[in-house]
């Protein structure tokens, strides 16, 4: 990360089957683990693993400038709080999927 506070720029990666020049958040009736969003990682190897699920693997790279208007949770390690968040998100996802 470069900069301080909300002025930082970080490189993030997205693994998929096609290059994505301008990411969009598309609302669908099939929610992801953590809700609607465009999933990225700071870990290039993780994006490579995500992309490897497809016949055509593409890793898109972005420079992200933090936005103080966004609500961001940061878990620097796997804690009880992190696990509680994962379980809560997946429970909500399962309830939504069942109701569809």
GIKAPE-V327675 format. One line per field, one symbol per residue. psi: psi as a letter, one per 40 degrees, with the letter a starting at -180 (. if undefined). burial: I if it has 9 or more other C-alpha atoms within 8 Angstrom, else O. Layout:
psi=???
burial=???
This chain:
psi=ihaibeeihihiihhaeiihdgiihhhiegiidfaiihhiiehddddddddeeidhhhhihihhhiheeihhhhheigiddddddddddddddddddde.
burial=OOOOOIIIIIIIIIIIIOOOOOOOOOOOOOIOOIOIOOOIIOOIOIIIIIIIOOOOIIIIOOOOIOOOOOOOOOOOOOOOOIIOOIOOIIOOIOOIIOOO
